[in-house]
Amino acid sequence: MEKQVMTPTIKPEVVGKKKPFVPKKRREFLSRKASDKLWFWLFLMPVLIPFLLMVITPFITGIYYSFTNWTGGLAPTEWVGLDNYRGLTSDHRFIYSFYRTVIYAILNVLAINLVAFALALLVTRKLKLTNFYRAGFFLPNLIGGLVIGYLWSFIYRIVLGASGLGLFSSSPLVSRYAMFALVAVVTWQYAGYIMMIYIAALQNIPEDLIEASQIDGANALQRLRNITLPLVAQAFTVALFLTLVTAFKQFDTVFSLTRGGPDIDIPVWLQNALGMEFPRAVGSTRLVAFQIYNWGISRGNFAVAQAQAVVFFVLLSVISLGQVYFNKKREVEL
Amino acid sequence: MKKFLLLSVAVLFTFVLFACTTSDDNGDDTPGTTPLVIYQNKVEIDDVLSAYAEAWGLANDVEVQVRTCGGDACGYADQIIAEFNAANQPDIFVFEGLGQFLQYQNKIMPLDGEEWIDYTDVAFVYDGTVYGFPVNFEGWGMAYNADMLAAAGVDPASLVNRAAYATAFQAIADHFADDENFNAPVSMAAGPGLTWVTGLHNFNGYLSSGLDYDDRTVIDNLLNGVADNARLEALADWVELLFDYAALPYLTEGSYDDMINNFKLQRTAFVHQGNWIDPNLLQDGGIDFEVGYAPHASGLGDVDSIFVGAPSYYAVNPDGNNPELAKQFLNDMAMTEAGHQYMVVDAGYVPAFTNVELIPTGPLSAAVYEWSSEGNIYAWWQNDMPPGFGMDDLGPVYFQFAQGQIDKEQFIQRIRSEIMDLAD
């Protein structure tokens, strides 16, 4: 029974030429085009409906709330126009958190991609236990960011601190190097994932190109510069985009590792720009996502937090799309 | 074939949708009744409150559900908003003072006329109307290790001003100088994540030290952006003294556990914490030294009281399914022996009601009970500050001071400017 049904689908053209489809067509419930469309939407539904409900709807209502005094549904909502946005221009904490996030993103993107690419070069060589190394480098990525933060706050304070190996006299998490401590942890977590992208790209480089260059007498460095790098440019675009966006959205590890601290004086140039009499305390690792969370949840100021989130969205979109646009230009088609 | 596939996908899809919408229907609810829902924030009493609620429910023929969201894993303040927007809103929930009261105002029902109101001084009152049932009394001062103080020749009764504290701290530091276990006189924390210790608890000294229990002058001025310079200087002197004698490196980089353990393991003679650390002190073999409370010397003159208040209140939600039952539940907790048994013995609370005869057993809770039954208490106003002000605006200034980034003058100046920012 089944075989009879299956055979015509294997070679449809041959069968189609021999037997016209007249009787079947009569039985068609819908025209071919309409039925295709129906199928298309039917298969799309299971993702489209949640996407509309969980992403698009909150996104649009969120933009609406940023123009109101919304309190999370506890009090009547009133339209306040641009008030929430106007307040942001003099909010030293928000502006500073943006400045710190940009610094963090630059450090983080550099660190992760350098480490990931180096690891990828290493594990694509003909080593013993390559797969073991790959799995090992990838493993930290399977642990949640919150857990990693708590884990490393223990490592920094106890294991590497004065009472442990004594690498640090005081915890780096409350020193001026807290940002670097954060970057190190996130790199440890995320580099393995980005490494996988680079491995895939490196393995796609045709052997013959490499062999040809070797015959022409290119050394390892020349091969890397003139063959490997241009051919993995596509992977760079993807990896840079991913690392940039996740760096800007960094929340969980900050929350559990540094809680936005340590608090330091706002830089003099920003103090002057904002017209402050004397410096005020700001959190040196309080990145934008954490700042928004804090403003909404801890202070119950949901509408202002929402306005901050909208500004954040616009700036992040511009930065990340700009990055993709410029990187695309450097890619080489084989 | 195709039609069959189409049909099965459609059936599967509707089934999934259907399953999602009906998954919370257990089918074993008694028809016509909805359970009384209590949504609370203390993980440590979840078991005993559930047991008490179940017994109360059996006696009154209602189902009572206790749901808990607290600790590190669940943020009560954000989850409660979601609960309010859900179909089955909690009947009883928790709020922590004026800041949250104003935020949740539309979800809090007046409780005037309830029997328990006559038996407490700390019901939450706003504009002359009672809105909150005090969960318990909590208190903090300088919790001390009586044995260490005695060894160093310090009389805890003498600790009534900063000069006396300075002498005592120095005496303790000198006496234990050769003891390898000893770290410093005071266990204190000012790091990120512990700003509630500084920005809320320590700063409450500025708001209430030396004042009558119902004196709102300083907090009301603060809410209008007016700072009291003399009180700020007194506070700064006190903070400087505490930081000078605090255990390092825990002051800026320690955790909550470090703070308690240093006291528990007798590395410090004082801890800047409240009676809620009793469970920590009692676990793992407990402590074999006497403890007590001495007042915070953050007032202008001598101080004679510790900070005692209701940390949180139960509120009845008018949009819940059983507001009347909820009122009865709360009333029974305060007015029946079973309720007293639950509050004092099972939950280990210091009771906020005068008709309770039982005495709490936790060492620091007993000390708080002693101070409060003698009436030597200063108020808690820290929760009347706007949400986040203490922990996110004041806490960082304390941290900078603790780390030596700023001096005392700058500390005063910055706290003052944070207060001035509260003016509209």
Interface residues (C-beta under 8 A of the other chain):
Chain A: V5 F29 S35 L38 W39 L42 F43 M45 P46 T71 G72 G73 L74 A75 R157 G161 A162 S170 S171 L173 V174 T258 R259 G260 G261 P262 D263 I264 D265 E277 F278 R280 A281 V282 G283 N294 I297 S298 R299 G300
Chain B: M1 K2 K3 L6 V9 A10 F13 V16 G75 A77 D78 I81 F84 N85 G99 Q100 Q103 Y104 Q105 N106 K107 G191 P192 G193 P249 T252 E253 S255 P386 P387 G388 M391 D392 G395 P396 V397 F399 Q400 Q403 Q405 I406 Q410 Q413 R414 S417
